[in-house]
Amino acid sequence: MTQTSSSERTDEKFAAATAFEIDDADIEKDRAALGVWSATRHQELLSTATPEAIRNFAHGYGDDNPLYTDPGYGTTTRWGSQVAPQIMAAVLNAPLRGDKVPKELRGGSYRGIHAFVSGGTWEWYRPVYPGDTLYSFSGLESVEEKQSEFAGRSVIRILRDVKMNQHAEVVGVYRTLVINTERKTAKERGKYSNIREPSYTKEDIEALDAVYAAETVRGSEPRYWEDVKAGDDMGKMAKGPLTTTDMVVFHAGGYGFVPYGLKTSRLNYKNRLRIPAFYIDNEYGVPDVAQRVHWDSEWAKAIGNPRAYDYGVLRECWIHHFLTDWMGDGAFVVRQHDEIRKFNYQGDIQYLTGRVDGKRQEDGSTLVDLSVEVRNQRGDATAQAEATISLPSRELGAAMLPETPRDLARDAVRMFERHGELVREDRRG
């Protein structure tokens, strides 16, 4: 009788886990769900922006700006207190009650199909302060079937999330570009499988450290609109080399626990019963989360990558960090549009650079338009971004916040009022 080795069993299980194909029925369900907005009912790891949660989120992507990490410092700024990095709105959510959406309008499930965050667009309207609890309502804005170089057939989906605080004030709108791909096809094509592992000398690390040492936080020194001109260089920021530790720290800041769930012990058992397709046996025969592509290189190889890689959202946070270091305490990011072009693998370094594309006045706001490029140590462009920032003006005064579109503001109030009605009904029994 022939015995099967542990590695052979693992390969068989990985093969089974990557055999799922995109179902046309899921695409049709998505098309039926377009434009249907519903209350977001899930509980994120964090729902309220406590001072500690704000600090830990910033630290989770390497940001030590005292505006975010020191509650006392914030009282000396225009905000009057500590504030959260604006992009923290992505990880805050308390359950919002709302009317149930019919099953046929909930979109496709894409069981066993891998999902990549390939970028997004943020539009912000107000800061998040300590004590703010965020809620959201969301829906599918577009769905498109495409052929990709990496994984063949894929489905491109844009998800829209409206984030509001406990006063039904809109904090921001987040449009996420999600690419659903067939794991089997990606493995067979192996577009990135020949990328070599990096190896760094002592001199390489010293050169990297010199970039870190030169980074500065603009902080309390205002960056006035009048002092900025098109073509200005924004400096350079380094991130990496990427390690499993980076993933752990980013999770500790609050990201990545929903909708699927990172659980342990009995909670993990219950989660396996809820979504068995999310679990793939590891080399020990233990069911583990498919999400471990971000720290388990063997599983990452099974879906066509050379080793584990980062979250697209992590690079969105890095881009946001680059912007906020540059702009100073009194400024406000109005818009951030980013595109994740290539994977960021374990061992890779990312270098962020940027420039001022132009400046303008609009509705009393003094704005600058910026572009950001992210390249790895091999020189590959892995991400890019465009951003608009409201800067203070020597002549006009403080940086102005954008006005929330009236229809959007009404939608937020309507959703929050319905939430309150349902909560009151529950209390009455």
C-alpha positions as CSV (number, residue, x, y, z in Angstrom):
1,M,0.0,0.0,0.0
2,T,1.4,3.4,-1.0
3,Q,1.5,6.1,1.6
4,T,0.7,9.6,0.7
5,S,3.1,12.2,2.1
6,S,2.0,15.3,4.0
7,S,3.1,17.6,1.1
8,E,1.2,15.5,-1.4
9,R,-1.9,15.7,0.7
10,T,-1.5,19.4,1.0
11,D,-1.1,19.7,-2.7
12,E,-4.3,17.7,-3.2
13,K,-6.3,19.9,-0.8
14,F,-4.9,23.1,-2.4
15,A,-5.9,21.8,-5.8
16,A,-9.4,21.1,-4.6
17,A,-9.7,24.5,-3.0
18,T,-8.6,26.3,-6.2
19,A,-11.0,24.3,-8.5
20,F,-13.9,26.7,-8.2
21,E,-15.0,28.6,-11.3
22,I,-16.9,31.9,-11.6
23,D,-20.6,31.1,-11.8
24,D,-22.6,33.1,-14.4
25,A,-25.5,33.1,-11.9
26,D,-23.4,35.2,-9.5
27,I,-22.8,37.8,-12.2
28,E,-26.5,37.9,-12.9
29,K,-27.3,38.3,-9.2
30,D,-24.9,41.2,-9.1
31,R,-26.5,42.9,-12.0
32,A,-29.9,42.6,-10.4
33,A,-28.5,44.2,-7.2
34,L,-27.1,47.3,-8.9
35,G,-28.2,50.5,-7.2
36,V,-29.8,48.7,-4.2
37,W,-28.5,50.4,-1.0
38,S,-28.9,48.7,2.3
39,A,-27.9,49.2,5.9
40,T,-24.5,47.6,6.8
41,R,-25.4,45.2,9.6
42,H,-22.0,43.7,10.5
43,Q,-19.9,44.7,13.5
44,E,-16.3,45.5,12.7
45,L,-13.6,44.9,15.2
46,L,-13.9,48.6,16.0
47,S,-17.0,50.7,15.9
48,T,-16.0,53.7,18.0
49,A,-12.9,55.8,17.6
50,T,-11.5,55.8,21.1
51,P,-8.2,57.6,21.6
52,E,-6.4,54.3,21.9
53,A,-8.1,52.8,18.8
54,I,-7.1,55.9,16.7
55,R,-3.5,55.6,17.9
56,N,-3.3,51.8,17.3
57,F,-4.8,52.2,13.8
58,A,-2.2,54.8,12.8
59,H,0.6,52.7,14.3
60,G,-0.8,49.7,12.3
61,Y,0.5,51.2,9.1
62,G,3.5,52.9,10.5
63,D,2.2,56.4,11.2
64,D,3.5,58.2,14.3
65,N,1.9,61.6,13.5
66,P,1.1,63.1,17.0
67,L,-2.2,64.5,15.6
68,Y,-3.4,60.9,15.6
69,T,-1.3,59.3,18.4
70,D,-1.1,62.0,21.2
71,P,-4.5,63.2,22.5
72,G,-2.9,66.2,24.3
73,Y,-1.2,67.4,21.1
74,G,-4.5,67.6,19.2
75,T,-5.9,70.2,21.6
76,T,-3.3,72.7,20.2
77,T,-4.5,72.3,16.6
78,R,-7.5,73.7,14.7
79,W,-9.4,70.5,15.4
80,G,-9.4,71.1,19.2
81,S,-8.6,67.5,19.9
82,Q,-7.0,64.3,18.6
83,V,-8.5,63.2,15.3
84,A,-8.3,60.0,13.4
85,P,-6.5,59.5,10.1
86,Q,-9.3,60.1,7.7
87,I,-8.9,56.6,6.1
88,M,-9.7,55.0,9.5
89,A,-13.3,55.4,8.5
90,A,-12.7,52.2,6.4
91,V,-12.4,50.0,9.5
92,L,-15.0,51.5,11.8
93,N,-18.6,50.2,11.8
94,A,-21.4,49.6,14.2
95,P,-24.4,47.6,13.0
96,L,-27.0,49.7,11.3
97,R,-30.5,48.4,11.4
98,G,-32.5,48.6,8.2
99,D,-35.2,47.0,6.1
100,K,-34.2,43.6,4.8
101,V,-33.2,43.4,1.2
102,P,-34.9,40.6,-0.8
103,K,-32.6,37.6,-1.4
104,E,-32.7,38.1,-5.1
105,L,-31.3,41.6,-4.7
106,R,-28.4,40.8,-2.5
107,G,-25.8,40.1,-5.2
108,G,-23.6,37.1,-5.9
109,S,-21.7,35.1,-3.3
110,Y,-18.7,34.0,-5.6
111,R,-18.1,30.9,-3.5
112,G,-14.5,29.8,-3.6
113,I,-13.5,32.7,-5.8
114,H,-10.6,34.9,-4.8
115,A,-11.2,38.6,-4.2
116,F,-8.5,41.3,-4.6
117,V,-8.9,44.9,-3.5
118,S,-7.4,46.7,-6.6
119,G,-7.9,50.2,-5.4
120,G,-10.5,52.7,-4.4
121,T,-11.8,56.2,-4.3
122,W,-12.4,58.1,-1.1
123,E,-14.3,61.4,-0.8
124,W,-14.3,62.9,2.7
125,Y,-16.5,65.5,4.3
126,R,-15.6,65.7,7.9
127,P,-13.1,64.4,10.5
128,V,-13.5,61.5,12.9
129,Y,-13.1,62.6,16.5
130,P,-12.6,60.5,19.6
131,G,-15.9,59.1,20.7
132,D,-17.4,59.0,17.2
133,T,-19.2,55.8,16.3
134,L,-19.5,55.1,12.6
135,Y,-22.3,53.4,10.7
136,S,-22.6,52.7,7.0
137,F,-25.0,51.9,4.2
138,S,-23.7,50.3,1.0
139,G,-24.4,48.7,-2.3
140,L,-23.0,47.6,-5.6
141,E,-22.4,50.4,-8.0
142,S,-21.1,48.5,-11.1
143,V,-20.2,45.0,-12.2
144,E,-18.2,44.1,-15.3
145,E,-16.8,40.8,-16.6
146,K,-13.2,40.9,-18.0
147,Q,-10.2,38.8,-19.1
148,S,-7.1,39.5,-17.0
149,E,-3.5,38.6,-17.7
150,F,-3.1,37.1,-14.2
151,A,-6.2,35.0,-13.8
152,G,-8.1,34.9,-17.1
153,R,-11.8,35.4,-16.5
154,S,-12.5,37.9,-13.8
155,V,-15.3,40.0,-12.5
156,I,-14.7,43.7,-11.7
157,R,-17.0,45.1,-9.0
158,I,-17.2,48.6,-7.5
159,L,-18.7,48.7,-4.0
160,R,-20.0,52.0,-2.5
161,D,-20.0,52.5,1.2
162,V,-21.3,55.7,2.8
163,K,-19.8,56.2,6.3
164,M,-21.7,58.4,8.8
165,N,-21.3,59.2,12.5
166,Q,-23.7,58.9,15.4
167,H,-25.3,62.3,14.4
168,A,-26.1,61.0,10.8
169,E,-23.4,63.3,9.5
170,V,-21.6,61.9,6.4
171,V,-17.9,61.4,7.1
172,G,-17.0,60.0,3.7
173,V,-17.9,57.8,0.7
174,Y,-15.6,54.9,-0.1
175,R,-15.8,53.2,-3.5
176,T,-13.8,50.0,-3.5
177,L,-12.6,48.3,-6.7
178,V,-12.7,44.5,-6.1
179,I,-11.5,41.9,-8.6
180,N,-12.9,38.4,-8.3
181,T,-10.6,35.8,-10.0
182,E,-10.5,32.0,-10.4
183,R,-7.7,30.7,-8.2
184,K,-7.1,27.7,-10.5
185,T,-6.6,29.8,-13.6
186,A,-4.2,32.1,-11.8
187,K,-2.2,29.1,-10.7
188,E,-2.1,27.7,-14.2
189,R,-1.0,31.0,-15.8
190,G,1.6,31.6,-13.1
191,K,2.3,35.1,-14.4
192,Y,4.2,36.1,-11.2
193,S,5.6,32.8,-10.1
194,N,9.1,33.4,-11.4
195,I,9.7,36.6,-9.4
196,R,12.8,35.9,-7.3
197,E,13.0,36.3,-3.6
198,P,14.9,39.5,-2.6
199,S,18.0,39.4,-0.5
200,Y,19.5,42.4,1.2
201,T,23.0,43.3,2.2
202,K,23.9,45.3,5.2
203,E,24.5,48.3,2.9
204,D,21.0,47.8,1.4
205,I,19.4,48.1,4.8
206,E,21.6,51.1,5.6
207,A,20.3,52.8,2.4
208,L,16.7,52.0,3.4
209,D,17.3,53.3,6.9
210,A,18.6,56.6,5.4
211,V,15.2,57.1,3.7
212,Y,13.4,56.4,6.9
213,A,15.6,58.8,8.8
214,A,14.9,61.6,6.3
215,E,11.1,61.3,6.5
216,T,9.4,64.2,8.2
217,V,5.9,65.0,9.5
218,R,4.9,68.5,8.5
219,G,2.8,68.8,11.6
220,S,2.2,72.2,13.2
221,E,4.0,74.1,10.5
222,P,1.2,75.2,8.1
223,R,1.6,74.4,4.4
224,Y,0.0,77.4,2.9
225,W,-1.7,77.2,-0.5
226,E,0.2,80.3,-1.7
227,D,3.5,78.6,-1.1
228,V,2.8,75.5,-3.2
229,K,3.3,75.4,-7.0
230,A,2.8,72.9,-9.8
231,G,5.8,70.6,-10.1
232,D,6.8,70.7,-6.4
233,D,8.4,67.4,-5.2
234,M,6.7,65.8,-2.2
235,G,9.7,63.9,-1.0
236,K,10.1,60.2,-0.5
237,M,8.7,57.6,1.9
238,A,9.7,54.0,2.4
239,K,7.6,51.0,3.5
240,G,9.0,47.6,4.1
241,P,10.5,45.2,3.5
242,L,7.1,43.5,4.0
243,T,7.0,40.8,6.7
244,T,4.4,38.7,8.5
245,T,4.9,41.1,11.4
246,D,3.5,43.9,9.2
247,M,0.4,41.9,8.6
248,V,0.0,41.2,12.4
249,V,0.4,44.8,13.3
250,F,-2.0,46.0,10.6
251,H,-4.6,43.5,11.9
252,A,-4.0,44.8,15.4
253,G,-5.0,48.2,14.2
254,G,-8.4,46.9,13.3
255,Y,-8.4,45.8,9.7
256,G,-9.5,42.5,8.1
257,F,-11.9,40.8,10.6
258,V,-15.0,41.1,8.5
259,P,-16.9,40.0,6.5
260,Y,-15.4,36.5,6.7
261,G,-13.8,36.5,10.1
262,L,-10.5,35.7,11.7
263,K,-11.4,33.6,14.7
264,T,-9.9,31.2,17.2
265,S,-10.9,28.1,19.2
266,R,-14.7,27.6,19.5
267,L,-15.4,30.8,17.6
268,N,-13.3,29.5,14.7
269,Y,-15.3,26.2,14.8
270,K,-18.6,28.1,14.6
271,N,-17.2,30.2,11.7
272,R,-16.2,27.1,9.8
273,L,-19.8,25.9,10.1
274,R,-21.0,29.3,8.8
275,I,-18.7,29.6,5.7
276,P,-16.9,26.3,5.1
277,A,-15.6,27.4,1.7
278,F,-13.5,30.0,3.4
279,Y,-11.4,27.3,5.0
280,I,-8.6,25.3,3.3
281,D,-6.5,22.7,5.1
282,N,-3.0,23.7,5.7
283,E,0.1,21.4,5.7
284,Y,-0.9,20.0,9.0
285,G,-4.4,19.0,7.9
286,V,-5.9,21.9,9.9
287,P,-8.7,24.0,8.3
288,D,-7.4,27.5,8.1
289,V,-8.7,30.7,6.5
290,A,-8.2,31.4,2.8
291,Q,-7.2,34.9,3.9
292,R,-3.8,33.6,5.0
293,V,-2.5,34.3,1.5
294,H,-1.3,37.4,3.3
295,W,1.1,35.5,5.6
296,D,1.3,31.9,4.3
297,S,3.5,31.7,1.2
298,E,2.6,28.0,0.5
299,W,-1.1,28.9,0.1
300,A,-0.2,32.0,-1.9
301,K,1.8,29.8,-4.3
302,A,-1.2,27.6,-4.7
303,I,-3.1,30.5,-6.3
304,G,-0.3,31.6,-8.6
305,N,1.9,33.9,-6.5
306,P,5.5,33.4,-5.5
307,R,4.9,34.1,-1.9
308,A,2.5,35.9,0.5
309,Y,1.5,39.4,-0.3
310,D,0.0,42.5,1.4
311,Y,-3.6,43.8,1.5
312,G,-4.5,46.5,-1.1
313,V,-6.0,48.5,1.7
314,L,-2.6,48.5,3.5
315,R,-1.1,50.3,0.5
316,E,-4.1,52.7,0.4
317,C,-3.2,53.5,4.0
318,W,0.5,54.0,3.1
319,I,-0.5,56.5,0.4
320,H,-2.7,58.3,2.9
321,H,0.2,58.4,5.3
322,F,2.4,60.0,2.6
323,L,-0.3,62.6,1.9
324,T,-0.9,63.5,5.6
325,D,2.8,63.7,6.5
326,W,3.2,66.3,3.6
327,M,0.1,68.4,4.2
328,G,0.3,69.4,7.9
329,D,-2.1,69.5,10.8
330,G,-4.5,72.2,9.4
331,A,-5.2,70.6,6.0
332,F,-7.8,68.1,4.9
333,V,-7.8,65.3,2.3
334,V,-10.8,65.9,0.1
335,R,-10.3,63.0,-2.3
336,Q,-7.9,60.0,-2.7
337,H,-8.1,57.8,-5.8
338,D,-5.7,54.9,-5.8
339,E,-5.0,52.0,-8.1
340,I,-3.1,48.8,-7.0
341,R,-1.2,47.7,-10.1
342,K,1.0,44.9,-8.9
343,F,1.4,42.7,-5.9
344,N,3.6,43.6,-2.9
345,Y,5.2,40.4,-1.8
346,Q,6.9,39.5,1.4
347,G,10.5,40.9,1.3
348,D,9.6,43.7,-1.0
349,I,10.3,47.4,-0.2
350,Q,7.9,50.1,-1.5
351,Y,9.0,53.7,-2.1
352,L,6.4,56.4,-2.4
353,T,7.1,59.6,-4.2
354,G,4.8,62.4,-5.4
355,R,4.4,65.8,-7.0
356,V,2.0,68.7,-7.1
357,D,0.1,68.7,-10.4
358,G,-1.8,71.9,-9.9
359,K,-3.6,74.3,-7.6
360,R,-7.0,76.0,-7.7
361,Q,-9.7,77.8,-5.8
362,E,-13.2,76.2,-5.8
363,D,-16.2,77.4,-3.8
364,G,-14.0,79.3,-1.4
365,S,-11.6,76.4,-0.9
366,T,-7.9,76.5,-1.7
367,L,-7.1,73.1,-3.2
368,V,-4.0,71.3,-4.6
369,D,-4.1,68.3,-6.8
370,L,-1.3,65.7,-6.3
371,S,-0.1,62.5,-7.9
372,V,1.7,59.7,-6.0
373,E,3.7,56.8,-7.4
374,V,4.7,53.6,-5.5
375,R,7.6,51.5,-6.8
376,N,9.3,48.5,-5.4
377,Q,13.0,47.7,-5.1
378,R,12.9,46.2,-8.5
379,G,11.7,49.5,-10.0
380,D,8.2,48.1,-10.7
381,A,5.3,50.6,-10.4
382,T,3.0,48.7,-7.9
383,A,0.5,51.5,-7.2
384,Q,-0.4,55.0,-8.1
385,A,-2.8,57.6,-6.7
386,E,-4.3,61.0,-7.4
387,A,-5.4,63.2,-4.5
388,T,-7.0,66.6,-3.8
389,I,-6.1,68.4,-0.5
390,S,-7.7,71.5,1.0
391,L,-4.8,73.6,2.4
392,P,-4.9,76.7,4.6
393,S,-4.4,80.1,2.9
394,R,-2.4,83.1,4.0
395,E,-5.0,85.3,2.5
396,L,-8.3,83.4,3.1
397,G,-7.6,81.5,6.3
398,A,-8.3,78.0,7.3
399,A,-8.6,75.0,5.0
400,M,-12.3,74.5,4.3
401,L,-14.1,71.2,4.5
402,P,-16.2,70.1,1.5
403,E,-19.9,70.5,1.7
404,T,-21.8,67.2,1.8
405,P,-24.1,66.9,-1.3
406,R,-27.6,67.5,-0.1
407,D,-29.1,64.3,-1.5
408,L,-26.4,62.3,0.2
409,A,-27.0,64.1,3.5
410,R,-30.7,63.3,3.2
411,D,-30.0,59.7,2.5
412,A,-27.9,59.4,5.6
413,V,-30.6,61.0,7.8
414,R,-33.2,58.7,6.3
415,M,-31.2,55.6,7.0
416,F,-30.4,56.7,10.5
417,E,-34.0,57.5,11.3
418,R,-35.1,54.0,10.1
419,H,-32.4,52.5,12.3
420,G,-33.8,54.3,15.3
421,E,-37.4,53.2,14.4
422,L,-36.4,49.5,14.3
423,V,-34.4,49.8,17.5
424,R,-37.4,51.3,19.3
425,E,-39.7,48.6,17.9
426,D,-37.3,45.9,19.4
427,R,-37.4,47.6,22.8
428,R,-41.1,47.7,22.8
429,G,-41.1,44.0,22.1
